[in-house]
Amino acid sequence: MNSRTKVIQIEGVVGQIEMSIDLPDELKSNPNFSIRGLALVAHPHPLMGGTMDNKVAQTMARAFNQLGYVSVRPNFRGVGATAGAYDDGIGEIEDLLYVTDWMRTPSSWSALELTTSQSWTSGANTLPLVVSGFSFGSFVGTHLIQRLIELGRPAERLVMVGSAAGKWELAPVPADTILIHGEVDETITLSAVLDWARPQELTVQVVPGADHFFHRRLHCIRNIITSAWLGMPDHRNHSLD
């Protein structure tokens, strides 16, 4: 993806989990750059060709990098070098919960060659966490958000692209959830997403002319995500108050 991307493997719930780490460009020249937070990106359905290298997942990760977040894109069970087999979302939720714990542990980062000299790693347990997902990954993300709330470790925000409404049973989501959908999505219809969002009074941001994979519209995803953060509190500025 870029020179600040590294593919690693960690030991997970049922074996090895493969994932890509994407760092903000600023860390290349400044290891003391103040990270804004951590962002987890969940890819589309593993039985339908979904991987951590999906273009939409990569676009989301890069958008978070531009906002100052370190992004993590895990492969679901049975994809790439990740152990196990597709578990209908149940095991996938457990795996992402495990990954968020790993992300929030300073020693996880200090042990990596990619980040060993970077000052932000010592405070990884205090950084905000964003959960995001594309298609099937958005379904897993809704349930992960609920689990984190129940455990008293809530995420900062949820971002859903190509929401899996109507395909899988989504969990209720916070009111500030960012929902991005293609106008002509042929896999998950816009009407299904609106039907799901309506009773929750959620805003759906529609990209005109975009299909499910946002061909030639990937930049729209990046722009919507980065624009959504404008005006939001930034923990890096708190020390100036």
C-alpha positions in Angstrom: 0.0 0.0 0.0 2.8 2.4 1.0 6.3 2.3 2.5 4.7 2.5 6.0 2.7 -0.7 5.4 3.7 -4.0 7.0 2.1 -7.4 6.9 2.4 -9.3 10.2 1.0 -12.4 11.9 -0.1 -12.7 15.5 -1.4 -15.6 17.5 -5.2 -15.3 17.8 -8.2 -17.2 19.2 -7.9 -20.3 16.9 -4.4 -19.7 15.5 -2.5 -17.2 13.4 -4.1 -14.0 12.3 -2.6 -12.2 9.4 -3.0 -8.4 9.1 -1.6 -5.3 7.5 -0.5 -2.3 9.5 -0.7 1.0 7.8 1.0 4.0 9.3 0.6 7.8 8.7 3.1 9.2 6.3 4.3 11.6 9.0 5.9 8.8 11.0 8.5 8.2 8.3 10.2 11.4 9.0 9.1 12.0 12.6 9.0 9.0 15.0 7.6 11.4 17.7 4.6 12.3 15.6 1.5 12.3 17.8 -0.9 9.7 16.7 -4.6 10.6 16.8 -5.9 7.1 17.4 -6.1 3.5 16.1 -8.4 2.3 13.3 -9.6 -1.2 12.7 -10.7 -2.0 9.1 -12.8 -5.2 8.4 -12.9 -6.6 4.8 -15.8 -8.0 2.8 -17.0 -11.6 2.8 -14.2 -14.2 2.9 -16.2 -16.7 0.8 -16.7 -14.1 -1.9 -13.2 -13.0 -2.4 -12.9 -10.6 0.4 -9.4 -9.9 1.8 -7.5 -7.3 3.7 -6.2 -6.1 0.4 -9.6 -5.2 -1.0 -9.5 -1.8 -2.6 -12.3 -0.3 -0.5 -10.6 -1.6 2.7 -7.3 -0.1 1.6 -9.0 3.2 0.8 -10.6 3.3 4.3 -7.2 2.6 5.9 -5.5 5.3 4.0 -8.2 7.8 4.9 -7.6 7.1 8.6 -3.8 7.4 8.0 -4.4 10.9 6.6 -6.4 11.8 9.8 -3.4 10.6 11.9 -4.6 7.1 12.8 -2.6 3.9 12.7 -4.8 1.4 10.7 -5.0 -2.3 11.1 -6.6 -4.6 8.4 -6.9 -8.2 9.5 -7.7 -11.1 7.3 -10.7 -13.1 8.4 -10.5 -16.8 9.2 -9.4 -18.9 6.2 -8.2 -15.9 4.2 -4.5 -15.6 3.3 -2.3 -16.8 6.2 -5.1 -16.5 8.8 -5.9 -19.8 10.4 -9.3 -21.4 10.7 -12.4 -21.4 8.5 -15.3 -19.1 7.9 -17.5 -19.1 11.0 -20.7 -17.3 9.8 -19.6 -14.1 11.6 -19.4 -15.6 15.1 -15.7 -16.4 15.1 -15.0 -13.4 13.1 -16.4 -11.1 15.8 -14.3 -12.9 18.4 -11.2 -12.5 16.3 -11.7 -8.8 15.8 -12.4 -8.4 19.5 -9.0 -10.1 20.1 -7.4 -7.8 17.6 -8.7 -4.7 19.3 -7.2 -5.9 22.6 -3.9 -6.4 20.8 -4.1 -2.9 19.3 -4.7 -1.4 22.7 -1.7 -3.1 24.3 1.5 -1.0 24.2 3.8 -4.1 24.2 2.1 -5.3 21.0 3.5 -2.3 19.1 6.9 -2.0 20.9 7.7 -5.5 19.8 7.3 -4.7 16.1 10.3 -3.6 14.0 8.0 -1.2 12.1 7.1 0.8 15.2 9.7 -0.1 17.8 11.3 3.4 17.7 8.0 5.4 17.7 7.0 7.2 20.8 3.3 6.8 20.5 3.4 3.1 21.2 3.8 3.5 24.9 0.4 5.1 25.1 -1.5 2.8 22.8 -3.8 1.8 25.6 -5.1 5.4 25.9 -5.7 6.1 22.2 -9.2 6.3 20.7 -10.3 3.3 18.6 -12.3 3.6 15.4 -14.1 0.5 14.1 -14.8 0.3 10.3 -16.0 -2.3 7.8 -17.0 -2.8 4.2 -19.9 -5.0 3.3 -19.7 -8.2 5.5 -17.1 -6.3 7.5 -19.7 -3.7 8.4 -21.9 -6.5 9.8 -19.1 -7.8 12.0 -18.3 -4.2 12.9 -21.8 -3.5 14.3 -21.6 -6.5 16.6 -18.0 -5.7 17.6 -19.1 -2.1 18.6 -21.8 -3.6 20.9 -19.4 -6.0 22.5 -16.9 -3.2 23.2 -19.7 -1.2 24.8 -20.7 -4.1 27.0 -17.1 -4.6 28.1 -16.8 -1.0 29.0 -14.2 -0.4 26.3 -16.3 1.6 23.8 -14.9 2.7 20.4 -14.7 6.3 19.3 -16.8 5.8 16.2 -18.1 3.3 13.7 -17.7 3.7 9.9 -19.8 1.4 7.6 -19.2 1.3 3.8 -21.6 -0.8 1.6 -23.6 -1.7 4.7 -24.7 -5.3 4.9 -28.3 -4.4 5.7 -30.7 -7.0 4.5 -27.9 -9.6 4.1 -27.0 -10.2 7.7 -28.5 -9.3 11.0 -26.9 -6.0 12.0 -26.7 -4.9 15.6 -27.9 -1.4 16.6 -25.3 1.2 16.1 -24.4 4.6 17.8 -26.1 7.7 16.5 -22.9 9.2 15.1 -22.1 6.1 12.9 -21.0 7.1 9.4 -22.9 5.2 6.7 -21.6 5.4 3.2 -23.4 3.6 0.3 -23.4 3.5 -3.5 -26.4 4.7 -5.3 -26.5 1.8 -7.7 -25.1 -0.9 -5.4 -26.2 -4.2 -7.0 -25.2 -6.4 -4.0 -26.9 -4.5 -1.2 -29.6 -2.2 -2.4 -29.8 1.3 -1.2 -33.5 0.8 -0.3 -32.5 -2.0 2.1 -29.9 0.3 3.8 -32.5 3.1 4.1 -35.0 0.7 5.6 -32.5 -0.4 8.3 -31.3 3.2 9.0 -34.8 4.8 9.1 -36.0 3.5 12.5 -32.6 4.4 14.0 -32.7 7.9 12.5 -29.3 7.4 10.9 -28.0 9.5 8.0 -26.9 7.6 4.9 -24.4 9.3 2.7 -25.0 8.2 -0.8 -22.4 8.3 -3.5 -24.1 9.0 -6.9 -23.3 6.4 -9.6 -21.3 4.2 -7.2 -21.7 0.4 -7.3 -21.0 -2.0 -4.5 -17.2 -1.8 -4.9 -17.2 1.9 -5.6 -15.3 1.5 -9.0 -14.0 5.0 -9.9 -15.6 6.4 -6.7 -13.0 5.3 -4.1 -11.9 8.9 -3.6 -15.5 9.7 -2.5 -15.1 7.3 0.4 -11.9 8.9 1.4 -13.4 12.4 1.2 -16.5 11.5 3.2 -14.5 9.9 6.0 -11.9 12.7 6.3 -14.7 15.4 6.1 -16.6 13.7 8.9 -13.7 14.3 11.3 -13.6 18.0 10.7 -14.5 19.8 13.9 -14.2 16.6 16.0 -12.2 16.9 19.2 -8.6 15.8 18.7 -6.9 14.3 21.8 -3.5 15.5 20.6 -4.6 19.1 21.3 -5.8 18.5 24.9 -2.4 19.3 26.3 -2.8 22.9 24.9 -6.0 23.6 26.8 
